Amino acid sequence: MSNETAKVKLIMDLRARGIRSTSVLEAIETTPREKFVAEPFIDQAYADQSLPISCGQTISQPYIVAFMTEQLNLNDRSLVLEVGTGSGYQAAVLSKMCRRVFTLERYRTLSMKARHLFEELSLRNITTIIGDGFKGWPQQAPFDHIIVTAAPRDIPQPLIDQLAVGGVMVIPLNQGLGNQALYRVTKTPQSIETKKLIDVRFVPMLEGLAREQQNTSN
Ligand code: SAH
């Protein structure tokens, strides 16, 4: 199957699985996932599966990208923080539906790679930051939306602090024994409301910047 045919099938499958937002489906359709996957996997770019990328990380499954994006309820004024740039695919999808995306990654190699791709694809409203998602990015807070694409045990307090009142965060939480669930967190003036959505499988969210070899290629 060609990538073009596979892409048409993917969009149909996402619809069949309950993704209703036409802007989410359009953002997926206009984001070339083949650019974000590693070379040996290019012919699987539009299969609905996660795939390995550099630094032992993964690019998320398209359904999960679509589902999380839909749950955020973005609009063209939204300021979004993503934790876990990885390949940059999720950030690219977000960038088509909001005003600005700040995306944090603890691996310099991944952050630089993603940054070059955003330049190549002329996605000018994405800012890549090498940083620790447990601390968020207070310099640009508050964010209308926060999306976390690696799983911590608990919701990091700085991310709650950096979410605007009325804002929405989507975050996978590690629940032990290899179980993870995705949560939607809404910030109220007094506290937060959380809702469990679906079971998921993300790489763990790890503290601090990643130690990398000096000569790692960008
Ligand atoms: N959104 C990505 C999926 C990335 S996988 C995509 O579309 O491809 C999760 C990423 O989170 C990994 O690259 C991992 O290095 C990163 N990560 C894990 N813990 C982190 C932390 N504390 N701060 C920033 N990034 C983190």
Boltz pocket constraint, residues with backbone or C-beta under 6 A from the ligand:
constraints:
  - pocket:
      binder: B
      contacts: [[A, 57], [A, 58], [A, 59], [A, 60], [A, 83], [A, 84], [A, 85], [A, 86], [A, 87], [A, 88], [A, 89], [A, 90], [A, 91], [A, 104], [A, 105], [A, 106], [A, 107], [A, 110], [A, 131], [A, 132], [A, 133], [A, 134], [A, 149], [A, 150], [A, 203], [A, 204], [A, 205], [A, 206], [A, 207], [A, 208]]
      max_distance: 6.0
